[in-house]
Amino acid sequence: MDIKKILGTLFTLAGTVGIIFGVIQIFSGGISNSQSWIFAILGVIFFGAGIGLLKSIRTVETSNNG
């Protein structure tokens, strides 16, 4: 398995967990809690990075088959 696939999957999963955890904390602890916003923002960054990695891999694989 390619390292980009592994990292993309891990970043996407970590981002999903971070977003879910951050949103749960925001709704339970209040909007002014800065720690919950940090989890949510980092989750979005990791999720975006993982999706970007996976999209770049799939683009390269499909262009090589044609």
Backbone as a printed PyTorch tensor [residue, N CA C, xyz], in Angstrom:
tensor([[[  0.8430,  -1.1800,   0.0000],
         [  0.0000,   0.0000,   0.0000],
         [  0.8900,   1.2470,   0.0000]],

        [[  0.4720,   2.2230,  -0.7460],
         [  1.2390,   3.4480,  -0.8800],
         [  1.1370,   4.2870,   0.3900]],

        [[  2.2110,   4.9850,   0.7220],
         [  2.2380,   5.7910,   1.9450],
         [  1.2380,   6.9410,   1.8770]],

        [[  0.9910,   7.4730,   0.6670],
         [  0.0200,   8.5580,   0.5380],
         [ -1.3950,   8.0790,   0.8430]],

        [[ -1.6990,   6.8520,   0.4770],
         [ -3.0220,   6.3030,   0.7930],
         [ -3.1930,   6.1370,   2.3020]],

        [[ -2.1450,   5.6540,   2.9460],
         [ -2.2130,   5.4550,   4.3910],
         [ -2.3570,   6.7930,   5.1110]],

        [[ -1.5180,   7.7740,   4.7390],
         [ -1.5890,   9.0840,   5.3790],
         [ -2.9180,   9.7830,   5.0870]],

        [[ -3.3850,   9.6660,   3.8520],
         [ -4.6670,  10.2750,   3.5080],
         [ -5.8120,   9.7010,   4.3170]],

        [[ -5.8020,   8.3980,   4.4910],
         [ -6.8380,   7.7490,   5.2880],
         [ -6.7430,   8.1510,   6.7600]],

        [[ -5.5210,   8.1640,   7.2880],
         [ -5.3470,   8.5450,   8.6940],
         [ -5.7340,  10.0020,   8.9370]],

        [[ -5.3350,  10.9060,   8.0400],
         [ -5.6970,  12.3150,   8.1960],
         [ -7.2020,  12.5090,   8.1080]],

        [[ -7.8470,  11.7950,   7.1950],
         [ -9.2920,  11.9200,   7.0540],
         [-10.0080,  11.4130,   8.3060]],

        [[ -9.5810,  10.2770,   8.8180],
         [-10.2000,   9.7420,  10.0340],
         [ -9.9330,  10.6370,  11.2470]],

        [[ -8.7020,  11.1290,  11.3740],
         [ -8.3860,  12.0220,  12.4870],
         [ -9.1890,  13.3170,  12.3800]],

        [[ -9.3520,  13.8190,  11.1710],
         [-10.1490,  15.0210,  10.9770],
         [-11.6060,  14.8130,  11.3170]],

        [[-12.1390,  13.6690,  10.9300],
         [-13.5290,  13.3640,  11.2510],
         [-13.7380,  13.2870,  12.7630]],

        [[-12.8260,  12.6190,  13.4420],
         [-12.9250,  12.5210,  14.9010],
         [-12.7960,  13.8990,  15.5320]],

        [[-11.8730,  14.7090,  15.0450],
         [-11.6930,  16.0470,  15.5850],
         [-12.9060,  16.9340,  15.3870]],

        [[-13.5110,  16.8550,  14.2090],
         [-14.7190,  17.6510,  13.9390],
         [-15.8580,  17.2210,  14.8530]],

        [[-16.0790,  15.9170,  14.9560],
         [-17.1650,  15.4090,  15.7960],
         [-16.9380,  15.7870,  17.2580]],

        [[-15.7160,  15.5760,  17.7370],
         [-15.4110,  15.8970,  19.1280],
         [-15.5560,  17.3980,  19.3910]],

        [[-15.0610,  18.2150,  18.4690],
         [-15.1690,  19.6600,  18.6330],
         [-16.6010,  20.1590,  18.6300]],

        [[-17.4150,  19.6390,  17.7280],
         [-18.8160,  20.0650,  17.6510],
         [-19.5810,  19.6270,  18.8950]],

        [[-19.3220,  18.4180,  19.3710],
         [-19.9860,  17.9590,  20.5950],
         [-19.6010,  18.8570,  21.7690]],

        [[-18.3180,  19.2100,  21.8580],
         [-17.8670,  20.0860,  22.9440],
         [-18.4620,  21.4890,  22.8170]],

        [[-18.5710,  21.9940,  21.5880],
         [-19.1360,  23.3340,  21.3880],
         [-20.5870,  23.3690,  21.8580]],

        [[-21.3630,  22.3450,  21.4910],
         [-22.7710,  22.3390,  21.8630],
         [-23.0030,  22.0220,  23.3340]],

        [[-22.1160,  21.2600,  23.9510],
         [-22.3230,  20.9310,  25.3550],
         [-21.6920,  21.9650,  26.2990]],

        [[-20.5570,  22.5360,  25.9090],
         [-19.8560,  23.4390,  26.8020],
         [-20.0730,  24.9080,  26.5250]],

        [[-20.6890,  25.2440,  25.4290],
         [-20.8910,  26.6400,  25.0900],
         [-19.9500,  27.0960,  23.9920]],

        [[-20.3590,  28.1160,  23.2940],
         [-19.6060,  28.6090,  22.1460],
         [-18.3220,  29.3150,  22.5800]],

        [[-18.2810,  29.8680,  23.7740],
         [-17.1100,  30.6320,  24.2160],
         [-15.9270,  29.7590,  24.6240]],

        [[-16.1030,  28.4600,  24.6890],
         [-15.0300,  27.5620,  25.0800],
         [-14.0210,  27.4650,  23.9270]],

        [[-12.8130,  27.9840,  24.1230],
         [-11.8370,  28.0520,  23.0280],
         [-11.2350,  26.6890,  22.6970]],

        [[-11.1510,  25.7870,  23.6730],
         [-10.5570,  24.4810,  23.4110],
         [-11.4050,  23.6780,  22.4190]],

        [[-12.7070,  23.7920,  22.5160],
         [-13.5620,  23.0600,  21.5860],
         [-13.4230,  23.6030,  20.1660]],

        [[-13.2220,  24.9090,  20.0290],
         [-13.0110,  25.4800,  18.6940],
         [-11.6990,  25.0080,  18.0920]],

        [[-10.6830,  24.8270,  18.9270],
         [ -9.3930,  24.3440,  18.4240],
         [ -9.5400,  22.9400,  17.8570]],

        [[-10.2740,  22.0710,  18.5540],
         [-10.5030,  20.7180,  18.0440],
         [-11.2570,  20.7510,  16.7180]],

        [[-12.2640,  21.5890,  16.6280],
         [-13.0570,  21.6620,  15.4050],
         [-12.2310,  22.1990,  14.2370]],

        [[-11.4390,  23.2320,  14.4720],
         [-10.6330,  23.8170,  13.3960],
         [ -9.5400,  22.8520,  12.9490]],

        [[ -8.8620,  22.2180,  13.8990],
         [ -7.8530,  21.2190,  13.5280],
         [ -8.4830,  20.0290,  12.8010]],

        [[ -9.6870,  19.6600,  13.2020],
         [-10.3870,  18.5870,  12.5050],
         [-10.6660,  18.9340,  11.0560]],

        [[-11.0750,  20.1680,  10.8100],
         [-11.3310,  20.6050,   9.4290],
         [-10.0350,  20.6100,   8.6260]],

        [[ -8.9370,  21.0580,   9.2390],
         [ -7.6480,  21.0950,   8.5350],
         [ -7.1870,  19.6810,   8.1940]],

        [[ -7.2340,  18.7700,   9.1610],
         [ -6.8120,  17.3930,   8.9030],
         [ -7.7340,  16.7080,   7.9000]],

        [[ -9.0280,  16.9490,   8.0010],
         [ -9.9690,  16.3440,   7.0640],
         [ -9.6960,  16.8260,   5.6420]],

        [[ -9.4800,  18.1180,   5.4970],
         [ -9.1850,  18.6700,   4.1700],
         [ -7.8790,  18.1360,   3.6030]],

        [[ -6.8690,  18.0050,   4.4520],
         [ -5.5870,  17.4670,   3.9940],
         [ -5.7250,  16.0070,   3.5590]],

        [[ -6.4780,  15.2310,   4.3200],
         [ -6.6640,  13.8230,   3.9590],
         [ -7.4420,  13.6560,   2.6690]],

        [[ -8.4980,  14.4240,   2.4990],
         [ -9.2760,  14.3510,   1.2680],
         [ -8.4380,  14.8070,   0.0790]],

        [[ -7.6370,  15.8560,   0.2800],
         [ -6.7600,  16.3260,  -0.7870],
         [ -5.7520,  15.2740,  -1.2200]],

        [[ -5.1680,  14.5760,  -0.2500],
         [ -4.2330,  13.4980,  -0.5800],
         [ -4.9230,  12.3700,  -1.3430]],

        [[ -6.0910,  11.9780,  -0.8840],
         [ -6.7930,  10.8790,  -1.5450],
         [ -7.2550,  11.2620,  -2.9440]],

        [[ -7.6700,  12.5070,  -3.1290],
         [ -8.0900,  12.9430,  -4.4620],
         [ -6.9060,  12.9930,  -5.4230]],

        [[ -5.7460,  13.4150,  -4.9440],
         [ -4.5800,  13.4890,  -5.8290],
         [ -4.1050,  12.0960,  -6.2390]],

        [[ -4.2430,  11.1350,  -5.3580],
         [ -3.8430,   9.7610,  -5.6880],
         [ -4.7850,   9.1710,  -6.7190]],

        [[ -6.0740,   9.3620,  -6.5380],
         [ -7.0460,   8.7890,  -7.4660],
         [ -6.9340,   9.4330,  -8.8360]],

        [[ -6.6170,  10.7100,  -8.9070],
         [ -6.4290,  11.3860, -10.1930],
         [ -5.2470,  10.8050, -10.9370]],

        [[ -4.1510,  10.5450, -10.2370],
         [ -2.9590,   9.9920, -10.8620],
         [ -3.2400,   8.5730, -11.3230]],

        [[ -3.9270,   7.7760, -10.5460],
         [ -4.1960,   6.3930, -10.9210],
         [ -5.1010,   6.3050, -12.1490]],

        [[ -6.1050,   7.1650, -12.2330],
         [ -7.0150,   7.0840, -13.3730],
         [ -6.3510,   7.5930, -14.6430]],

        [[ -5.4330,   8.5720, -14.5330],
         [ -4.7810,   9.0810, -15.7300],
         [ -3.7470,   8.0890, -16.2660]],

        [[ -3.1740,   7.2440, -15.4070],
         [ -2.2200,   6.2470, -15.8660],
         [ -2.8950,   5.0780, -16.5870]],

        [[ -4.1570,   4.8100, -16.2630],
         [ -4.8600,   3.6870, -16.8890],
         [ -5.2840,   4.0020, -18.3100]],

        [[ -5.4450,   5.2670, -18.6680],
         [ -5.9550,   5.6600, -19.9830],
         [ -4.8900,   5.7190, -20.9540]]])
